[in-house]
Amino acid sequence: MVDRNRFDKINFKQTLNSCILMNYAVAANVFLDVHWTSIFEAFFESYGQPIPPRKELEEHTCGLYSYLVNSHGSGYKLVYDFHSKSPSTLIKHCRDIFSIELIPSVTSDMDSLSDRLTSSDLNVMNAAIPPNTVPGQAMAHSWTIGYDYNGFFIYDTNEAKVLLKDYTSLHDMPTMYDGLFYSKI
């Protein structure tokens, strides 16, 4: 279970196709109160690249991310490898605080994922949604899902806010594909 009010304070808004890595930054913020720019800078550090100026950070991160995703097979696998193998001091600290797990099919694991999200443990999940799930969203997208006593909720980095609808079950949410599950160690 996670405190929804914490998400209201995150205010991470993506402007480019950085949703999977941005959602990793959301998870890191939930567990460690880390700003997204620190995660993006660690991403560059992890792949031996110079860190770009702050105002160009998201744009350059998307470029590096797009370049690397092909060799990893998916954006989720790339972020999983980043978390699991990064030599960055920050990401090593992330590994000490929370684990990350690949979810090949959110749809086929919904009952188990639902049970894990509703437990007393601190857990959040990223999941891929198909194009056009949200009006104006022409590409597939990823968002963060949490649970509190009001139900399941979605944090959308496109909107930089918690989407207002409370869901009683993951089955009530839009179709989801693969994803990542984060758990406090």
Residue pairs with C-beta under 8 A, 6 or more apart in sequence:
1 117
1 118
1 119
1 120
1 121
1 122
1 123
1 147
1 148
1 149
2 30
2 122
2 123
2 124
2 146
2 147
2 148
3 148
4 146
4 148
4 150
4 153
4 162
6 30
7 26
7 30
7 144
7 146
7 153
7 155
7 162
8 161
8 162
10 26
10 29
10 30
10 155
10 160
11 160
12 22
12 25
12 26
12 29
12 36
12 157
12 160
13 157
13 158
13 159
13 160
14 22
14 58
14 157
14 158
15 58
16 58
16 59
16 62
17 62
17 65
17 66
17 139
18 40
18 58
18 61
18 62
18 65
18 157
19 141
19 142
19 143
19 157
19 158
20 65
20 75
20 76
20 78
20 79
20 126
20 128
20 142
20 180
21 39
21 40
21 43
21 61
21 65
21 75
21 79
21 82
22 36
22 157
23 126
23 142
23 143
23 144
23 157
23 180
24 39
24 79
24 82
24 83
24 126
24 180
25 34
25 35
25 36
25 39
25 40
26 36
26 124
26 144
26 155
26 157
27 98
27 100
27 124
27 126
27 144
27 180
27 182
28 34
28 39
28 94
28 98
29 35
29 36
30 122
30 124
30 146
30 182
31 94
31 97
31 98
31 122
31 182
31 184
32 93
32 94
32 97
32 98
34 90
34 94
37 54
37 57
38 90
39 90
40 57
40 58
40 61
41 51
41 57
42 86
42 88
42 90
42 91
43 61
43 64
43 65
43 82
44 50
44 51
44 52
44 60
44 61
44 64
45 51
45 86
45 87
45 88
46 82
46 85
46 86
46 87
46 88
46 91
47 64
47 68
49 64
51 57
52 59
52 60
52 61
65 75
65 78
68 78
69 75
69 78
72 78
72 81
74 178
75 142
76 102
76 103
76 126
76 128
76 178
76 179
76 180
77 102
79 100
79 180
80 100
80 102
80 180
82 91
83 91
83 94
83 95
83 100
84 95
84 100
86 92
96 185
97 184
97 185
98 182
98 183
98 184
98 185
99 182
99 183
99 185
100 180
100 181
100 182
101 180
101 181
101 182
101 183
102 178
102 180
103 109
103 113
103 125
103 127
103 178
103 179
103 180
103 181
104 178
105 177
105 178
106 113
106 125
106 127
106 128
106 170
106 176
106 177
106 178
106 179
107 175
107 176
107 177
110 170
110 171
113 125
113 170
113 181
114 152
114 169
114 170
114 171
116 123
116 181
116 183
117 123
117 124
117 125
117 145
117 146
117 147
117 152
117 170
118 147
121 183
121 184
122 183
122 184
123 146
123 147
123 181
123 182
123 183
123 184
124 144
124 145
124 146
124 181
124 182
125 144
125 145
125 146
125 179
125 180
125 181
125 182
126 142
126 143
126 144
126 145
126 179
126 180
126 182
127 142
127 143
127 145
127 176
127 177
127 178
127 179
128 140
128 141
128 142
128 176
128 177
128 178
128 179
129 140
129 141
129 142
129 143
129 174
129 175
129 176
129 177
130 140
130 174
130 175
130 177
131 137
131 138
131 139
131 140
131 141
132 138
133 141
133 174
133 175
134 141
134 156
134 158
137 158
140 177
141 156
141 158
142 179
143 154
143 155
143 156
143 157
144 154
144 155
144 157
145 152
145 153
145 154
145 155
145 170
145 173
146 152
146 153
146 155
147 153
150 166
151 166
151 167
151 168
152 166
152 167
152 168
152 169
152 170
152 172
152 173
153 162
153 163
153 165
153 166
153 167
154 162
154 163
154 165
154 167
154 173
155 161
155 162
155 163
156 162
156 163
167 173
170 176
